[in-house]
Amino acid sequence: MPQESSFDITSEINLQEMDNAVNQAVKEIATRYDFKGSAAGLEFDRKAKELKLTAHAEPQLEAVKSVLLSKMIKRGVDARVLDPQKLEQATHKTVRQLYKLKSGIDKETAKSIQKAIKELKLKVNASIQGDSLRVSGNKKDDLQAVIQYLRTNPPEIPLQFTNFR
């Protein structure tokens, strides 16, 4: 009887690369002419996994966000980890927006991934284990087909495939 193979599907953030992207974005915001003398800024709370963007107006806030996104892409951090919260008015006629960083796979997303794997009609089993999924099966080709399917049809969160054995 063939030995069963498996791999884990996770969604993790490389916090060091995120920190580097934020630091590069802060440096660019400090030196750009269109941000001179404005309230444009960016703060990263590593423990709470939150980003706080501030600016004088919404268009400037979007510019701060685009600087951050460009630095994240250069550092290899997927932009889908950002979960935007409500835009709010802050003091001194500024606007502020909080972004939470998504880490782990939530129950609804895990169930939708599990359902999509079942619809492939491969002889694999996907089980939810906390904030990750374990996919197991007898044929490694079936497991690779699942990975290929998830890469071509990604959910709204970034995925990593680990512990392939």
C-alpha positions as CSV (number, residue, x, y, z in Angstrom):
1,M,0.0,0.0,0.0
2,P,1.5,3.4,-1.0
3,Q,2.4,5.8,1.7
4,E,0.1,8.8,2.1
5,S,1.7,12.2,1.2
6,S,0.5,15.5,2.4
7,F,1.2,19.3,2.5
8,D,-0.1,22.3,4.5
9,I,-1.7,25.4,3.1
10,T,-1.0,28.4,5.2
11,S,-1.2,32.2,5.0
12,E,1.6,33.9,6.8
13,I,3.3,37.3,6.6
14,N,7.0,37.8,6.7
15,L,7.0,40.5,9.3
16,Q,10.7,41.4,8.7
17,E,10.0,42.1,5.0
18,M,6.9,44.0,5.9
19,D,8.9,46.1,8.4
20,N,11.6,46.7,5.7
21,A,8.9,47.8,3.2
22,V,7.3,50.2,5.7
23,N,10.7,51.7,6.6
24,Q,11.5,52.3,2.9
25,A,8.0,53.8,2.3
26,V,8.6,56.2,5.3
27,K,11.9,57.3,3.9
28,E,10.3,58.0,0.5
29,I,7.4,59.9,2.0
30,A,9.9,62.0,4.0
31,T,11.9,63.0,0.9
32,R,9.1,63.4,-1.7
33,Y,8.3,66.9,-2.7
34,D,4.5,66.4,-2.8
35,F,4.5,65.3,0.8
36,K,6.7,68.2,2.1
37,G,5.1,70.0,5.0
38,S,2.1,67.8,5.1
39,A,0.7,65.3,7.6
40,A,1.4,62.3,5.4
41,G,2.8,59.5,7.4
42,L,2.9,55.8,8.0
43,E,3.1,53.8,11.3
44,F,3.6,50.1,11.7
45,D,2.6,48.3,15.0
46,R,4.4,45.0,14.6
47,K,2.8,43.4,17.7
48,A,-0.7,44.3,16.8
49,K,0.0,43.7,13.1
50,E,-1.5,47.0,12.1
51,L,-0.6,49.9,9.8
52,K,-1.8,53.4,10.3
53,L,-1.8,55.8,7.3
54,T,-2.4,59.5,7.8
55,A,-2.6,62.4,5.4
56,H,-4.3,65.8,4.9
57,A,-6.9,64.5,2.4
58,E,-8.1,61.3,0.8
59,P,-6.1,61.7,-2.5
60,Q,-2.9,62.2,-0.5
61,L,-3.8,59.1,1.6
62,E,-4.1,57.1,-1.6
63,A,-0.7,58.4,-2.6
64,V,0.8,57.2,0.7
65,K,-0.9,53.8,0.2
66,S,0.5,53.5,-3.4
67,V,4.1,54.2,-2.1
68,L,3.6,51.5,0.6
69,L,2.2,49.0,-2.0
70,S,5.1,49.6,-4.3
71,K,7.6,49.0,-1.5
72,M,5.7,45.9,-0.4
73,I,5.8,44.4,-3.9
74,K,9.5,45.1,-4.2
75,R,10.1,43.3,-0.9
76,G,7.9,40.3,-2.0
77,V,5.1,41.0,0.5
78,D,1.7,40.2,-1.1
79,A,-0.7,43.2,-1.1
80,R,-3.6,41.0,-0.2
81,V,-2.4,40.8,3.4
82,L,-3.8,44.4,3.9
83,D,-7.3,44.5,5.4
84,P,-8.5,48.1,5.1
85,Q,-10.6,49.5,8.0
86,K,-13.0,52.5,7.9
87,L,-11.6,55.8,6.8
88,E,-11.9,58.3,9.7
89,Q,-11.4,62.0,10.3
90,A,-8.4,62.7,12.7
91,T,-7.3,65.9,14.4
92,H,-6.0,69.0,12.7
93,K,-8.1,68.4,9.5
94,T,-6.4,65.1,8.6
95,V,-7.7,61.7,7.6
96,R,-6.5,58.4,9.0
97,Q,-7.0,54.8,7.9
98,L,-6.1,51.7,9.7
99,Y,-5.0,48.5,7.9
100,K,-4.9,45.2,9.7
101,L,-2.5,42.5,8.4
102,K,-4.2,39.2,7.7
103,S,-2.5,36.2,9.1
104,G,-3.7,32.7,9.0
105,I,-6.7,31.3,7.1
106,D,-10.1,32.2,8.6
107,K,-12.8,29.6,8.9
108,E,-14.9,30.8,5.9
109,T,-11.9,31.0,3.6
110,A,-10.7,27.6,4.8
111,K,-14.2,26.1,4.1
112,S,-14.3,27.6,0.6
113,I,-10.8,26.3,-0.2
114,Q,-11.8,22.9,1.1
115,K,-15.0,22.9,-1.0
116,A,-13.0,23.9,-4.1
117,I,-10.5,21.0,-3.5
118,K,-13.5,18.5,-3.2
119,E,-14.9,19.8,-6.5
120,L,-11.7,18.9,-8.3
121,K,-12.8,15.2,-7.8
122,L,-9.2,14.1,-7.0
123,K,-8.5,11.4,-4.4
124,V,-7.3,13.8,-1.8
125,N,-8.5,14.8,1.7
126,A,-8.4,18.4,2.9
127,S,-8.8,19.0,6.6
128,I,-8.9,22.3,8.5
129,Q,-6.3,22.5,11.3
130,G,-6.5,25.7,13.2
131,D,-5.5,28.5,10.8
132,S,-4.2,26.2,8.1
133,L,-5.3,23.3,5.9
134,R,-3.7,19.9,5.5
135,V,-4.2,18.2,2.2
136,S,-3.3,14.5,2.0
137,G,-3.6,11.8,-0.6
138,N,-1.9,8.7,-2.0
139,K,-0.7,10.2,-5.3
140,K,1.8,13.1,-5.3
141,D,0.5,14.1,-8.7
142,D,-3.0,14.7,-7.2
143,L,-1.4,16.9,-4.5
144,Q,0.5,18.9,-7.2
145,A,-2.7,19.3,-9.1
146,V,-4.3,20.8,-6.0
147,I,-1.4,23.3,-5.6
148,Q,-1.6,24.2,-9.3
149,Y,-5.3,24.8,-9.1
150,L,-4.9,27.0,-6.0
151,R,-2.1,29.0,-7.8
152,T,-4.3,29.6,-10.9
153,N,-7.5,30.3,-8.9
154,P,-6.2,32.1,-5.7
155,P,-8.5,33.1,-2.9
156,E,-8.5,36.7,-1.5
157,I,-5.6,35.9,0.7
158,P,-2.0,34.9,-0.1
159,L,-1.2,31.2,0.3
160,Q,2.0,29.3,1.0
161,F,2.4,25.6,0.5
162,T,4.6,24.0,3.2
163,N,5.6,20.6,4.7
164,F,5.3,18.7,1.4
165,R,6.0,15.1,2.3
